[in-house]
Structures are given as C-alpha cells and as structure tokens.
Amino acid sequence: MESLLLVAGILLKIIGIVLVLLGAVAYLVLLERKVIGFMQSRVGPNRVGPFGLFQPIADIIKLLTKEVIIPSASNRYLFLVAPIISLGTSLAAWAVIPFDQAVVLANINAGVLFVLTLSSLSVYGVLIAGWASNSTYALLGSLRAAAQSISYEIAMGFALIGVMMAAGSLNFQTIVMAQSGGVWHWYWLPLFPLFIVFWIAGVAETNRAPFDVVEGESEIVAGFHVEYSGSAFALFFLAEYANMILISTLITLLFLGGWLSPFQGIPYLDAFFQHVPGFIWLLMKLSFFLFCYLWFRATFPRYRYDQIMYLGWKVLLPITIAWIVVLALAIQCHVAPWFIG
Amino acid sequence: MTHSIPEMRHYTFNFGPQHPAAHGVLRLILEVDGETIISADPHVGLLHRATEKLAESKPYNHSIGYMDRLDYVSMMCNEHAYVLAIEKLLGVEPPVRAQYIRVMFDEITRILNHLLWLAGHCIDIGAMTMFVYAFREREELLDCYEAVSGTRMHATYYRPGGVYRDLPEQMPQYKTSVWHNASEVEKQNKNRQGSLLDFIWDFSARFPKRVDEYETLLTDNRIWKQRTVGIGVISPDTAIAMGFTGPMLRGSGVAWDLRKKQPYEVYSKLDFAIPVGTEGDCYDRYLVRVEEMRQSNHIIRQCVEWLKKNPGPVIINDHKIAPPKRVDMKEKMESMIHHFKLMTEGYCLPVGEAYAAIEHPKGEFGIYLVSDGANKPYRLKIRAAGFPHLAGLETLVKGHMIADVVAVLSSLDIVFGEIDR
C-alpha cells in the first residue's frame, strides 16, 4: 500500500511537471511571436482572445486535428518513433531539475550527467526522423544535426567539467548551494569563459538561430521535419521549445545560482526579499535567457554549417580546455571567495 | 565471381520550384558531394508568359502594361526602356519636366528594388528582421507609385512622349477605420499634408538614417561577413564575358553604368556617383547596392528640388501620340476622334529598328524594337538583366556549399518575371 502511494505521488509530480512545462512551451511560442513582432515593428498575434492570449490554444487544436501524413516511401515505424524520442528525452531531463531547494522529482547524485546523457540521446530523434522520411532535405538536415550535436556536446561537456570541479559534485542541489553568498559568488564570474561557451553551445544544441542550420528554412526548407505534419510535427515543436527552457534553466542552475536570491549578503535588501520564493528567482533568471534566444533569432543571420563546426572545435573547445587548467590552479590555490572550502 | 565496390554517385536534388529561397519559380538541379556543389543547373521557363509574342499582336501603346509585369519589383524602369524605344523610332522627345519625373521615379524604383533585394537576401541568409524593416520603407515608396498612377505595382505611368499625368498636388490621406482611430490616423497622415513632392522630400530626408540602421545590423556583423565575403566571386573579365551588368558587374570593380556611359533623359545634369566593389563577392555586391540606394536618394532630392521650381507640361502636345485632355474630349470633336483613334488603332511607327537600354536596378534592361511600319511591332526583344546573371550561377557556386547557393542566388537579384518573360 505504501509503495503504491509512493508511485501515485511520483506519477502526480510527473504529470504536474509535464503539464506546467507544456503550458510554458505554449506560451513561450506566443511570447516569441510577440517579442519578435515588436522587434520587427509589427504587433504579432492579436486576434485570438485578448492580446492574442488564446493563440497557443488555437495552434494546439489546429496541430492536433490535422492529418499526420506519412510519406509512402518512408519507414513508417521509425517515422513515428522519431518525434516520440525527441519529446521523450527532452521531457525526461526535467526529472532531475530542481525548482527550489529540495523541490525536485529525483534528487540523484549524477544529475548533471543524466541531463547530458538525455540531451545526447535527443539527437537520435532528429537523426531517425531525417533518415526515416526518405527525403533529401530531411536527410541533409539530420546529418547536419548529428555533426552539430556531437561537436557542441564536447564543448558543453568541458564547460560542465568546470562547474563540477568548482562545486565538487554532480548533484544540482549541491552545485547551486555551493554558489550561495550573493551575485559575486555565482559561478558566472570565476567560470566566465565557460559560462559564455555553455550559453553558445546551448543555443547550438537546441538548433536555434543563429545555429539553426538543421532546419535552415531558406536552405533545406525545414530540414529533418520537412515531411512531418499534424501532431507528429507538434511533438518536434514541443521538444524544441522544451529544450530551450531546459537549457535556460541549466545555465541558471550552473552559473547563476539557480533559485538563490541575487540580494544575498546585501544588508536590508537581503532581508527585504527574504520571503520571495526561490522558484521566482529561478524563473526570472531563466526568462532572461529565453528572451535572449528570441533576441538572437531576430538579430543574427544564420551561420553556415561548416562555420558552426569551426566555431565549435577551434574556438569554443580550446577556450574551455584552457580555462579548466586556470580553474584547476585557482582551486588548488583556494582563491577566495569561491574556492575556499 | 568477384564483388565490385558499388559505384559512388553524387546526390542530385531539386532546389525549387517549391522552395522558400527559389526566388519565384526557379528550378535548380543541384548535384552535391556531401554539401559541396558539383554542378548547378538552373531550369527556366516556368513563368513564361510570351510577353514578346503578345506585344506583336497589340498596338504599341497597349503593351506598356506588360512591361510592368516583366520585372515586377522595378515596374516603372521596365516601362521606361519600352517607351524610350518607341520614342526613338518616332523621333519625339518628352518635355523636360517629364524627363525629371521619369528619372525621379526610376530612382524611387531603384530603391524599391534594392530594398526588396536586401529583404530577400537577408532572409535567405537568416537575418529575418531586415525583411520587415525593408518593407516598412517600401510601403511609403509604393504610396508614391499609388499617388501618381493609382496602383501600387503595375503603374503604366510612363507613356511615349511623357508621363500619364502631372504629380498630384495633394497626397492621399488615411481615414479612420475600425482598426485605426483618429489619433493614429493623424499620426499616419502627418507627412501627407502637402503634395507628393513634399512627401518624397520628407522620405528622402529620413531614408539615409534608415540605411545606416540596416548597415549597423549587417555591414560589420561577423556572421554576415562570414556568409558573404569570398562567396560567389567573379572576376571583372569573366563578368563582362558572361554579360553581367548592373551591380553584378560593378561589384567586381567595373564602373559600368548606362546613366553615366550613355546618359538618357536628364541624368547628365544630375550629380551622383557610381559605387564599385573590389572583390566581386556577395559582400561587395551588397555594399554596392546599399550605396546605390544612398545615391538614388541623392538623385531623388535633386529631382524634387528641380520639379518644385519648374512647372510645365509632362507630355507632348501631339495628339497623334499622346491622348488629348479629358475636358477637351468632352467638348471638341477633333479631340474625341484623336482619343478614339489612339485607343483603338494606336499609331504607326516608321519602318526601322531601335534598341533602347536603361540602367535598370538589376543591370542593363533593353528593348529592341523592329517596326515594319504598322501600328504593332514586327518583333520585340527584351534584354532582361537577370538572364545572364542566372546563367552565370553555376560558375559562381561551384565548389561552394548548399547554404552558399542560397546566398549567391539571392545576391544575383533575379526576378522570374523578366527572366522567363
């Protein structure tokens, strides 16, 4: 009976997280259209509901009621499995993401590793989709995706090593708590190059502009999901935006002190904001990165595929490796205030 | 029996006609090795409307509207070459005011064309915000088209012997609607209080700042430079040999511009410079076109100043060629007959042939006209600027990657209306 309750509790938590996440994705899409609209001196969606607030709902209904067209030359089974892998992996990663102190579905010690693993696995969704579609554009898209993911995961992994060295743990709770003490104690400062590299790699990892060669609208039409329609397409779409939120949350947790208040250690202000719940801080910090995603998209031209590879291997990777050496020295010398412990 | 290794083949695929970056109806057969282009074979003809043949079956003045539909982003320039060819054969010259109006609208058209080109080029390279910015400015210029001709695209404003009518004294105004209340409309109408010339003057005062704004987004942008510098390079000699004209040739460093080399209308009286590139790559062609927009703006300002000071007729007074005034038609028998004859029969051109070329935004746009003395052309040949450019595509993209094909293709500034005709 007790174990049954435990399972039911976990299930409820999962459903809760997934529902909130899907809602966030839906409104992130609306936010994207609004923000980019304002940046382009347009108004964005404003017809469905007040200020277009019901637009995501209309979009969801549209996508779900549309026919899923399966190309006759495709591999039917893999064609349908691909979007499920894509969304599945991007949702599963949320299991270890803490939203506040001790508010987490699974507080495992290898949390960072778990997230990294799942984000590596998610490329299979894209690869299989491209392969199973049996279309030139889709194949080109998935090949690009594979190359890009592998390249940027390495830079990303090295950036994570820096965080692990600094915090001495792979557990998100420990990593965040190791940063407590105020803005200057967060890892963005001692790990600044890694923070930037992780950010860039994160944008590349989610295949967003300016690294969106996998979809490359003007080059390979829609890339790996060119043959998808209806709810199968919706799954890819959800996965992409869920990944954006995931990466933003990861940057926040690893480099910006997660749910910690930015006013820690400042007299009066610290006390004044004491009762603000941690997840509000988390939300505000990750919103900044989400906004930057949209900002980048409205501003930058698209990189070429080989230039992305160049950036990943010859610029980002050397920076991370060099900084890891610097970091190791700093830890060895117990540079205050970060590495005194 | 021995097993041989299966033959390795390159990938061949269709780029268009249903492709977001195909610029209309281009079908490009790409042969790729991985992502590297082995060959690019453009197929044309999907937008063929037989304009040249159609013109043979109609009186001369009926075909002006077809010219708009050739390069449908620089409408009045196409008309210009056509009416110039007719004028050459007829031996008439339009009044000076008409010439200034034509030059002004040619340059407005050049800005219109280059803005659309910039919009397309940017969205092809992935900078989508520029697309909307360019369209914001195009809106006002299209209003100028609308003010003189009544339409925003297919103007049919240039006529043999002048232009259809003088510039309006009053700019059309916005009215309140469900979507725009009185205060919003007042804001929209702010620069429309005076004549069309005031409106253009106001625009030309603001426009250089807008171009600066575009340049802050692109010119020194690292990604933009990585995507365009050294891409689609063509040497001056090859460019000339392949029949490149306009910005495609000037981007390679050849200062060839018909407005300077064989001035038509009043270009010889105006002050403007010809920007040229050095490398002949996409980036230089971008810089050339951006500078051309500034120069065009400069020309427009000179024209507006002249036009404000010098009123006068805008079409010749020969009613065998130009229609009589509407008022006269209602009262004078002769005018009515003129009008009727002009609209049904048109006029005959003396036997002979003429080639008239103008510096179109895309390059040299020429009309070759053969007359056998009838009221219809015996033969009309259009020299489309974009056709040789598209023909040079394979030379430009060979060895580059798929993403570069898109960049090069959009830097050609092709419009299928004129290529397929």
Interface residues (C-beta under 8 A of the other chain):
Chain A: I36 M39 Q40 S41 R42 T136 Y137 L140 A209 P210 D212 V213 G216 E217 S218 E219 I220 V221 R297 A298 T299 F300 P301 R302 Y303 R304 Y305 D306 Q307
Chain B: Y11 F13 H19 P20 A21 E35 C122 I123 D124 I125 G126 A127 M128 T129 F131 V132 Y133 R136 L217 L218 N221 I223 W224 Q226 R227 M401 I402 A403 D404 V406
